[in-house]
Amino acid sequence: MQIDVNIPSPGESITEVELTQWLVSDGDMVQKDQEIAEVESEKATLPIIAPVSGKIKLLVNESTMVKVSAVCCSIDTSILDSSSPQRKDVEKSSAAEVVTVAISNKKTETDKLEPLKASNNTTHGIKVTPLARELMKEHNLNVDDILNGLRKITAADVQLVMDSSSGSANFQSEKLIAGERTEERKRMSQLRKKVSERLVTAKNTTAMLTTFNEVDMSRVQEIRSKYQKEFQDKYGVRLGLMSFFVRAAVEALKLHPMTNSMIDGEEIVIPNYIDIGVAVQTTKGLMVPVLRNAQKMGFADIENEILQLAKKAREGKITLNELSGGTFTITNGGIFGSMLSTPILNYPQSAILGMHNIIDRPVAVNGKVEIRPILYVALSYDHRIIDGKDSAAFLMDIKRMIENPEELMFGGTDPIKSLIGL
């Protein structure tokens, strides 16, 4: 029986997507619930899942634009007929793929990883779930069988390794030195197209300005150094810089609600919640996962959520809902060594906070020159609804709370003033 597989819909407003890559080859045996392809829209990357087991026939080429709900492949289930003498051979040949699916799609909270040894009593450092272990035992497979039978190496795999080891860059440099006048053209992805459209819209629609300030990171570095191990032991995640800036931004946005607002037609929308987008660079372009209700989150919540969302974004498994919305955005160009920048608004939001690298610089402290770790911050804002005074005050509050983190416990105000009721 032939079963048609349709292109999934990434969202109501999207009618066409790009089939970026097949994860299987034409004629392969696939298992039910196995990821067989990836499609990319202007908003997210989605997997195509095999609805049944059988032999697959590919009907669409890679890097092709396809209508949502169109048939991209078909799966022949007749080869798995229980009366067929080929059934056992088919099951054995695809057992490795079954284990792959089990590892990637069937994990539960109690499905913890365990080390697995090969039949020759040597370990490969591979960890396998109990569910996968059972399947391997059922099909009489060891770790070598799995490693050898997962899938074939493609030209794309080789190119990926070459690129990651700067092989491609070296090759291009050699061609430049040789004086070759060549060009490389590659198709712009749907995600990159959408990002481009949003950036142009932000520049053309808003009255965008940027203001700057500097922040002494001494106290934050001291806290991270002193409590890093204890924090990580308790919560299983590192205490990073972003949680300090998210918490400071939350308190500053409460003090300056227009910075958390946006224009809708002739109205100004001021949410009574704070959803902060955190810009993440991926191989497919810039993505901005959103921390929902950041005003309710503690440091551990923020670090865990950012870690999970960033991982999903880089693996191409983030959902449309996790990228949608947001009332304010934070971007950190400092991880790439940026000293200063003018971050562009994440339209239709009205403000974005840019962080940069931390450099030891000479500063005046109580009339003396000292070397302190200084980070420059930038706030780009829509001048139509945020005045220059408010933007400067917002950054001053960010600076004050980062340099005096205890203020984060008192709604961004001086603890002594809170204590005496001022």
N, C-alpha and C positions, 0 to 999 in steps of 0.2 A: 504494500500500500504506500502511495506517495503522499507525504505530508508537506504542505507548503509552509515556509517560514517567512513571516512578514517583518518589515522594518518597524521597530517600535517608535512610539511618539514621545519626544522629549518634553512636549508642552503643547497647550492648546493653540498658541499662535504660530507654531512652527509646522510648515508643510513639506519641507525638504531637508535632508541631511546628507552628510558625506560618509560613505562607507570607507573608513580609513584603512582598515586592514582585516584580513581573514586570519584567524588563529588556527585554522585547519586547511588542508589541501583538498582539492577536488577528488572525490572517490574515497576519502578517509572514512573510517568507522567512527561515529560519535556516540556519546552516551547522553541520555536524558539529563537535563540541567547543566550540561557542559557549556562553557563560554566558547562560541565558535567565531565571533567577529566583534568588531568595535565600530560604532558609528559616532560621528561628531556633529553636533549642531552648533549654533551660535552661542549656546549657553552652557552646554555640558557634553561630556563623552559618556556614552551608554554601551553596555555589552548586549550582544544578541545571544540568547540562550536557546539551546536545542530543546524543543518541546518533547521529543521522543528519541529513542535510540535507533541507529540504523546507518545506512551508507549515504553520505551527503553528496549532493550535486550542486556546485556553485553556479549561480545564474547572473551574478553581478561582479564586475571587476573592482579591484581595490582603487581607491582615490576617485570614486565615481559618485556624482550627485544622484540621489535616489529619493523618490517621493515617499513620504510616510505611509505605511501600510502596504507598500509595494512588495511583491514576492522577491526575495533576494537569493533563496536557495530552496532546495527540496530534499527531504530525507526519505529514503526507501527503507521501510520497516519489514518488508517481506523476507529479507535475508535473515532476520531474527526469528522466523517462524519456528516454533518448537519442534516441528516435524522435520526440519532441515538438518541434515548431517553436518552442515557447516557451522551450526550454532556454537558448539564448544570451541571451535577454532577461533570464531569471531570474538567470543567472550575473552579467550586468553590473549588474543592480539590486542584487545582494547583494555585489558585489565589495568595497565599502567595509567591510562587516561581516567579510569574509574577512580583510582587512588588520587590522582591530581584533582579531580572534581571534589572528592571527599575532603581533601585538605583545604581547598579554597572556598568551598560553598557549604560544608556541613558542620562547621565548627560550632560548638556551644560553649557556655561558660564552664561546664565541667569537662569539656573535651580538651584536657591539657596535653601539651606536647611532652613526649618522652623520647630519650635517645634510642636509636635503632642501630643494631650491629648487622653487618653483612654475614653471609653464610660462612665465610672463611675466618670469622671471628675478628675481623678488622673493622674499626669504626670509621665512618666517613664524616662524622660530626653532624649527621643528619638527624633531625628530630621529627618524629612521626606521631600523629594522634592515635589514640586507641582504636578509633573507627577505621582509620587507614590500615592499622596493624592487622585488624580482623580480616579486612578484604585481601590483604597480601597473603595471610595464612590460608584463606579460602582458595586462592588461586595459585598457591605454592610459589610465591614470588619473594625474592630477597631484595635488598636495597640496590644491588647492582642491576637487577632486572628493571627496576623503576628508573634509575638514572640513565640506563641505556635505551629505555623505551618511551621516554616522555614525549619527545618530538624531534624532528630533524632540524639541523641548523640551516637557516636560510641566508640569503645574501644580505637581508636587512639586519640579521644578527651580527654578521661580520662587520657591516658598516657601522653599527652601533658601537662595537668594541673599538674600531678604528677611530671614530669620532671622540669617544670618551678618553682615549689615550693620546689625543691631539694628533693622531695620524693624519686626519683629514686636513687639519691646519698646516701641518708640516708639508703635506703634499701641495697645498695651495701656495705655500711660501716658495717651494722649489720651482713651481711653475712661474711665479712672479720673478724670481731670480733669473730664470731661463728666458724671460722676456716674452712669454706666450701671452697673446691677447685673446683670452677666452672669457666666456660668461657662463654663469650657472643660473638657471631659472627653475623655481619651484612654485607650485600652486599655493596660494594663501589659504590657510585653513578657515573653516567657518567661524571658529572661535576668534581667530586673529581678525577676521573681517568685522565681527561684531564689536570687538574691543576698539578697533579703529574708528568705527562709526560713533561709538559712545564718546571717545576722546574728542573727536571733531565737534560733536554736539555740545560737549561741555565747554569747549573753547569758543564756539560761535554763539551759544545761548546765554552763558553767564557772564557777569562782569567780574572776572576772577583776578584777585590780587593775592600776594603772599607776604606774610610778615615773619620775622625771625627772632629767635632768642637763643641764649646758651644756658646749659644746665650743668651744674657741678654734680658728677655722679659718685662722689666719694662715699656718701652714706649708703647708697644702693649697693655699691660694690662691697662695702664693709658688711652689710646685712647678708648679701649672697654668699660671701666668703665664710662668714661665721655660722650660718644656718643651712648651708647647701646640703651637707650630708644628712642632717637630721630631717630636713624637708623631704629629701629624696627617699629616705628610708620609710617615712610615714606615708607618702603619697605616691611613690613609684614614678615620679616625674621630676625633672630638674626645675629649680627656681630660676626662671629666666628674667630678662629685662622687660619682656612684653607685658607680663602680669602687672608690673608696677605702672607702666604707662596706660594700660587699659583701666586700672583702678583710678589713676589720676585723671584720665579723660572722663570717666563716669562722673566724678565729683565736679570737675570743671564744667561739664555739660549741664549738670544740675544748676550750677551758678549762672550759666549763660545759655538758657534754653534755645535762643535763636540759632546757636551754632549746631543744635540738634534738629533743626527744622528744614523745610524745603518749600519751594514755590510750586503750586499746582494751579495753573491758569492765572486767575486774579486773586487767588487766596494763598495765605501762608499756612502750611500744615505744621503744627507743633506736637509731635507724639508725646505721650506721657510714659514712654518706655524708651530704653536705649539699646539699640541693636548695633553693635560695632563690627564692621567688616575689617578683616585683617588680610592685607595683600600678601599673596603667596606666589612666588615665581615657579612655574612648572615648565616642562619641556614643550608643552603646547601653548604656552603664553601665560600672561598674568591672570590669576583667578583671585577672587575676593570672597572667601567663605565668611559667614556671618555668625557672630556670637550673639545668640538671642537672649534678651533680658540680661544684659551685662551688668545692670545695676544690682542684680541679685547674686552675682557670682563672687566667690572668694578667689584667692590666689591659686589654690590647687585646682579649682574648677576651670579657671581661665587657662592655665598651663595644659591641663588634660584635654580640654576642648580644642585648643589651637593645635596640639600635637595630632589629635585624631583627624581633624579637618584638613590639615596640611598634608598628612599621609594620604588621605583619600583623594585630595586634589592632584597630588603628584602621581598617584596610581591610576588616575582617570576614572575613579569610582565615586566621585562626589555627585550628589543629587542636585537637581535643579532647585529644590527648596532650600538647600544649604547655601546656595549662591545668591538667592533672591533677597530683595529688600535691603535692609541696613539703613541706619539713620546718620551714621558717621563712620569714617574710615581711618585706619592707621596703616602707614606703610613704612617699612624700615629699609632704606637704601644703604644703611651702614654696614649690613652684612656683605655688601659688595665693595665696601671701601669708600662709599660716597661721603664727602665732607659737607656739601651743601646741595640742595636741589629745590625746585619749585614744583611740588607734587600737583598733579592735575586732578580736578574734582571728579569724584565718582558719581556722575549725574544720575538722578536728580538731587543728590545730597548737596548741601550747601557748604560743607567744610571737610578738610582732610588734614590729618596731622602727619608730618614727615619726620622720621627719626634718621640720624646719621651716625657715622662711626665715632667711637670714643678715642680721643687723642689727649695725651698729657700735654697741657699747655701752661705757660706762666700766667697767673692771675693775681690780682691784688686782693689780699685777705687781711682785714684790719690794719691797713696801711703798710703791709709787707707783701713782697712778691713770693708766691708759693707755686709749686707745680701741682696742678690738680687734673683729674680726668674730666675733660669737658666734652659734652655732646651738644651739637647745634640742632635745634628743632625748628621746623617751619610749619606754619599754618596757612594753607591756601583756602580762600573763602570767597563766597559769592557776595560781592559788595552791594548787591541790590537789597539784601535783607540783613547783612552783618556790617556794622560800621567799623571803621578802623580802630576806634577806641575799644570796642568789644573784642576784636580779634587780638589786640595787644594784651588786654586784661585776661583773656582766656589763656594765652601762652604764659603770662606771668603766674597764673594759678597753677598751671602744669609745672612750671619751674619750682614754685614754692613747695608743692607737694612732693615732688621727686627729691628735692634737696632736704626736705623734712618729712620723711615717710610716715611718722607717727600721726601727722595731720589726716592721713587717709582713714584713721579710726574715728575721727570726729567730724566727718562730713566736709573735709577740706578746710577746716578752720583751726586756729591756734588752740592746742589742748589746754593751755593755761586760761585762755579766755572762756573756753567751754566750762572749765572747772569753776571759775568764779562767776559764771553767768553773764558774760558780756557777749 
